[in-house]
Amino acid sequence: MKDIQAGDPGLFGPSSVTWQMHGDPMMWVAGVRALYLQALHPRAVRGVMQNSDFRRDAWGRLMRTANFVGTITYGTTEAAERAGARVRKIHTMLSATDPDTGERYGVDEPELLLWVHCAEIDSYLQVARRSGFPLTDAQADRYIGEQRAGARLVGLDPDAVPADQEEMAAYFDKVRPELAVGPEAREVDDFLLRPPTHPLLVPAREVLWRRVARLAYAALPPYAHELYGRPAPKPDTVTLQLRATGNVLRCIPARLRWQLPPKHILRAMSRLGPGSRPAPYKLGR
C-alpha cells in the first residue's frame, strides 16, 4: 500500500479488514446494538449494573468503550497493550452477586468476557454489512479472526474465541439457552430508549437518539426480539433502513467525522502517512 511511513501499524494495520471497517460511521449504531445484545446475558449484564453507575454515567461509559476500540484499532502496539492491561486490571477487582443464589463471581470469568466480545463483534459485522459496507464472506471471516487479537487484550485465550462466521454462529447457538431478559436487561432497554439528558437537549434526544436506538434494536437477531417481548420487524425492512442511514452518514466528509474526539484515525494517519486512510474500496486490493 502506497504512502505508508515506517511507523508502528499497531495490532491490525492498514491492510486489515478491521482498519477499514472500524472507520465507518455505522459503528455507532452497531455499538448500541451490542449493548442491547449484551444485556441478554443475565450474569454479564449484572456485572455491569452492580459495578457502575450506568444510568448517571452512560455517556461516559459509551465514550470509554469507543476510546478503547479506537485505541486498539488505530493506536500503536504499546498503546493497545496498555489499554488492554488497564481493562484486565479493572476486571480483576470487580465482582457481582447473583440475587437468586447469593453466588459471588468475578466479572472476568472467561464465559462472560467471551459473551461480551462475541456480542460486540457480531454487532459490528452485522450492522456494517446490512448497511452497505462492502464485505465478502471471506473478508467477514478475516474480520472475526482478526478480532481475536482484541479478545486477548481483555483476558481471553484467542484459541477459545470464534475465528470465522461458522464458529461465531455455533457459539450463539450454544449460548442461547442461557439468555434471558431480567430486571437489569429491562433497565438497559429503558435507558437506551430514554437516556437522561439536559432538558434543553430532550428534543434532540427524541429526534436523533431514539431513531438510532430503535434502528439498533431493530437490527437484533429474531431470538433477541422474542426475549425482549416485542414483535420482530421484517428483516428486509430493517436492512433498507440500515442502508439508508449508512448512505446518509457516509455522505458526511470523513475528515469532518474524524475531527470528533478522540481522533484516533487522524493520529494514525499522521503516524503512518496518508496511505493509511481507512476506506472500503481498499478491501478489494
C-alpha positions as CSV (number, residue, x, y, z in Angstrom):
1,M,0.0,0.0,0.0
2,K,1.5,3.4,-1.0
3,D,2.2,6.4,1.1
4,I,2.6,4.5,4.3
5,Q,5.5,5.6,6.5
6,A,7.7,3.3,8.6
7,G,5.6,3.8,11.8
8,D,4.1,1.3,14.1
9,P,0.9,-0.1,12.5
10,G,-0.4,-1.4,15.8
11,L,-2.3,-4.7,16.3
12,F,-4.1,-4.7,12.9
13,G,-2.6,-2.3,10.5
14,P,-3.9,-0.6,7.3
15,S,-4.1,-3.8,5.4
16,S,-6.6,-5.4,7.8
17,V,-10.4,-5.5,7.5
18,T,-10.6,-4.1,11.0
19,W,-8.7,-1.0,10.0
20,Q,-11.1,-0.2,7.1
21,M,-14.4,-1.2,8.8
22,H,-13.9,0.5,12.2
23,G,-13.7,3.8,10.4
24,D,-17.3,3.5,9.2
25,P,-19.8,5.8,10.9
26,M,-22.3,3.0,11.3
27,M,-20.1,1.6,14.0
28,W,-22.0,3.9,16.4
29,V,-25.3,2.2,15.6
30,A,-23.6,-1.2,15.9
31,G,-22.3,-0.2,19.3
32,V,-25.8,0.4,20.6
33,R,-27.0,-2.9,19.1
34,A,-24.2,-4.6,21.0
35,L,-25.5,-3.1,24.3
36,Y,-28.9,-4.5,23.6
37,L,-27.5,-7.9,22.8
38,Q,-25.0,-8.0,25.7
39,A,-27.8,-7.2,28.2
40,L,-29.5,-10.5,27.4
41,H,-26.9,-12.5,29.3
42,P,-28.0,-12.1,33.0
43,R,-24.6,-12.8,34.6
44,A,-22.8,-10.4,32.2
45,V,-25.2,-7.5,32.5
46,R,-25.4,-7.9,36.2
47,G,-21.7,-7.4,36.4
48,V,-22.1,-4.1,34.6
49,M,-25.0,-2.8,36.6
50,Q,-23.6,-3.8,40.0
51,N,-20.2,-2.2,39.3
52,S,-21.0,1.1,37.6
53,D,-23.5,4.0,37.8
54,F,-24.7,3.1,34.3
55,R,-27.7,5.5,34.3
56,R,-25.7,8.5,35.5
57,D,-22.6,7.9,33.5
58,A,-23.8,6.0,30.5
59,W,-22.4,8.5,28.0
60,G,-19.0,8.3,29.7
61,R,-19.2,4.5,29.5
62,L,-20.0,4.6,25.9
63,M,-17.1,7.0,25.2
64,R,-14.7,4.9,27.2
65,T,-15.7,1.9,25.1
66,A,-15.3,3.8,21.9
67,N,-11.9,5.1,23.0
68,F,-10.8,1.5,23.8
69,V,-11.9,0.2,20.4
70,G,-10.3,3.2,18.7
71,T,-7.0,2.7,20.6
72,I,-6.6,-1.0,19.9
73,T,-7.6,-0.5,16.3
74,Y,-5.6,2.6,15.3
75,G,-3.1,3.1,18.2
76,T,0.4,1.9,18.4
77,T,1.1,-1.6,19.7
78,E,2.3,-0.2,23.0
79,A,-0.9,1.9,23.4
80,A,-3.1,-1.1,22.6
81,E,-1.3,-3.3,25.1
82,R,-1.5,-0.6,27.8
83,A,-5.3,-0.2,27.2
84,G,-5.7,-4.0,27.5
85,A,-3.7,-4.1,30.7
86,R,-5.9,-1.4,32.2
87,V,-9.1,-3.3,31.3
88,R,-7.8,-6.5,32.7
89,K,-6.7,-4.9,36.0
90,I,-10.1,-3.3,36.5
91,H,-11.8,-6.5,35.8
92,T,-9.8,-8.4,38.4
93,M,-11.1,-6.0,41.1
94,L,-14.8,-6.4,40.2
95,S,-17.4,-9.0,41.1
96,A,-21.1,-9.4,41.1
97,T,-23.7,-11.2,43.2
98,D,-26.5,-13.5,41.9
99,P,-29.6,-12.3,43.8
100,D,-31.3,-15.7,43.5
101,T,-28.4,-17.8,44.8
102,G,-26.2,-15.4,46.6
103,E,-23.2,-16.6,44.5
104,R,-20.4,-14.1,44.1
105,Y,-18.5,-14.2,40.9
106,G,-15.8,-12.2,39.1
107,V,-16.7,-10.2,36.0
108,D,-13.6,-11.5,34.3
109,E,-14.9,-15.1,34.1
110,P,-14.0,-16.3,30.6
111,E,-17.6,-17.1,29.6
112,L,-18.7,-13.6,30.4
113,L,-15.8,-12.0,28.6
114,L,-16.5,-14.2,25.6
115,W,-20.1,-13.2,25.5
116,V,-19.3,-9.5,25.6
117,H,-16.7,-10.0,22.9
118,C,-18.9,-12.0,20.6
119,A,-22.0,-9.7,21.0
120,E,-19.8,-6.7,20.1
121,I,-18.1,-8.2,17.1
122,D,-21.3,-9.7,15.7
123,S,-23.0,-6.3,16.1
124,Y,-20.2,-4.5,14.3
125,L,-20.2,-7.1,11.5
126,Q,-23.9,-7.4,11.0
127,V,-24.7,-3.7,11.0
128,A,-21.8,-2.9,8.7
129,R,-22.8,-5.5,6.1
130,R,-26.5,-4.8,6.2
131,S,-25.9,-1.1,5.9
132,G,-24.0,-1.5,2.7
133,F,-20.3,-1.7,3.8
134,P,-18.8,-4.0,1.1
135,L,-17.6,-7.2,2.7
136,T,-17.3,-10.6,1.1
137,D,-17.8,-13.7,3.2
138,A,-14.1,-14.3,3.1
139,Q,-13.5,-10.7,4.4
140,A,-16.1,-11.2,7.1
141,D,-14.3,-14.3,8.3
142,R,-11.0,-12.4,8.2
143,Y,-12.5,-9.7,10.4
144,I,-13.8,-12.2,13.0
145,G,-10.4,-13.8,13.0
146,E,-8.6,-10.5,13.4
147,Q,-10.7,-9.7,16.5
148,R,-9.1,-12.5,18.4
149,A,-6.3,-10.0,19.0
150,G,-8.7,-7.7,20.8
151,A,-10.1,-10.7,22.7
152,R,-6.6,-11.4,24.0
153,L,-6.3,-7.9,25.3
154,V,-9.3,-8.3,27.6
155,G,-8.0,-11.6,29.0
156,L,-9.4,-14.3,26.7
157,D,-7.4,-17.1,25.2
158,P,-7.5,-16.3,21.4
159,D,-7.8,-20.0,20.6
160,A,-11.1,-20.2,22.5
161,V,-12.6,-17.3,20.6
162,P,-14.6,-17.8,17.3
163,A,-12.4,-17.4,14.3
164,D,-14.9,-17.1,11.5
165,Q,-18.7,-16.8,10.8
166,E,-19.3,-20.5,11.2
167,E,-17.7,-20.7,14.6
168,M,-19.5,-17.4,15.6
169,A,-22.9,-18.9,14.6
170,A,-22.1,-22.1,16.5
171,Y,-21.2,-20.0,19.6
172,F,-24.5,-18.2,19.6
173,D,-26.5,-21.4,19.1
174,K,-24.7,-22.8,22.2
175,V,-25.2,-19.8,24.5
176,R,-28.8,-19.0,23.5
177,P,-30.4,-21.2,26.3
178,E,-28.6,-19.1,28.9
179,L,-30.0,-15.8,27.6
180,A,-33.0,-14.1,29.3
181,V,-34.5,-10.7,30.0
182,G,-34.1,-10.0,33.7
183,P,-34.5,-6.7,35.5
184,E,-31.1,-5.5,34.5
185,A,-31.8,-6.0,30.8
186,R,-35.1,-4.1,31.3
187,E,-33.2,-1.3,32.8
188,V,-30.7,-1.2,29.9
189,D,-33.6,-1.3,27.4
190,D,-35.4,1.6,29.2
191,F,-32.3,3.6,29.4
192,L,-31.4,3.2,25.7
193,L,-34.8,4.4,24.6
194,R,-34.9,7.3,27.1
195,P,-31.4,8.2,28.3
196,P,-31.3,11.1,30.9
197,T,-30.2,14.3,29.3
198,H,-30.3,18.1,29.9
199,P,-33.9,19.4,29.5
200,L,-32.8,21.6,26.6
201,L,-31.5,18.5,24.7
202,V,-34.7,16.5,25.1
203,P,-36.0,17.4,21.7
204,A,-32.7,16.3,20.1
205,R,-32.9,13.1,22.0
206,E,-36.4,12.4,20.7
207,V,-35.5,13.3,17.1
208,L,-32.0,11.8,16.8
209,W,-31.1,9.4,19.6
210,R,-34.3,7.5,19.6
211,R,-34.0,6.9,15.9
212,V,-30.5,5.5,16.4
213,A,-31.7,3.3,19.4
214,R,-34.7,2.0,17.5
215,L,-32.7,1.1,14.5
216,A,-30.0,-0.6,16.6
217,Y,-32.7,-2.6,18.4
218,A,-34.4,-3.5,15.1
219,A,-31.1,-4.9,13.8
220,L,-31.0,-7.5,16.6
221,P,-31.5,-11.2,15.7
222,P,-35.0,-12.6,15.9
223,Y,-34.4,-14.5,19.2
224,A,-33.4,-11.2,20.9
225,H,-36.7,-9.6,19.8
226,E,-38.5,-12.6,21.2
227,L,-36.7,-12.4,24.6
228,Y,-37.4,-8.6,24.8
229,G,-41.1,-9.4,24.1
230,R,-41.6,-7.1,21.2
231,P,-42.5,-8.2,17.6
232,A,-39.6,-8.6,15.3
233,P,-39.7,-6.2,12.3
234,K,-39.3,-7.6,8.9
235,P,-35.6,-8.2,8.2
236,D,-35.8,-6.7,4.7
237,T,-37.3,-3.5,6.0
238,V,-34.6,-3.2,8.7
239,T,-31.9,-3.8,6.1
240,L,-33.3,-1.0,3.9
241,Q,-33.4,1.3,6.9
242,L,-29.8,0.5,7.8
243,R,-28.7,1.0,4.2
244,A,-30.5,4.4,4.0
245,T,-28.9,5.5,7.3
246,G,-25.5,4.3,6.2
247,N,-25.8,6.2,2.9
248,V,-26.6,9.4,4.8
249,L,-23.9,9.1,7.3
250,R,-21.3,8.2,4.7
251,C,-22.1,11.4,2.9
252,I,-20.6,13.4,5.8
253,P,-16.9,14.0,4.8
254,A,-14.7,11.6,6.7
255,R,-12.3,14.3,7.7
256,L,-15.1,16.1,9.4
257,R,-16.3,13.0,11.2
258,W,-12.8,12.1,12.3
259,Q,-12.3,15.5,13.9
260,L,-14.5,14.4,16.7
261,P,-12.7,13.2,19.8
262,P,-10.7,11.1,20.4
263,K,-9.3,11.4,16.8
264,H,-7.6,8.0,16.7
265,I,-7.8,7.8,12.9
266,L,-6.2,11.2,12.3
267,R,-3.4,10.3,14.7
268,A,-2.9,7.0,12.9
269,M,-2.7,8.8,9.5
270,S,-0.2,11.3,10.9
271,R,1.9,8.4,12.2
272,L,1.7,6.2,9.1
273,G,1.1,8.6,6.3
274,P,-2.0,9.4,4.0
275,G,-2.0,5.9,2.5
276,S,-3.2,4.6,5.8
277,R,-6.6,6.4,5.5
278,P,-9.4,3.8,6.1
279,A,-11.7,3.4,3.1
280,P,-14.0,0.5,2.0
281,Y,-12.5,0.3,-1.5
282,K,-9.1,-0.7,-0.1
283,L,-10.6,-4.1,0.9
284,G,-10.5,-5.2,-2.8
285,R,-6.8,-4.6,-3.1
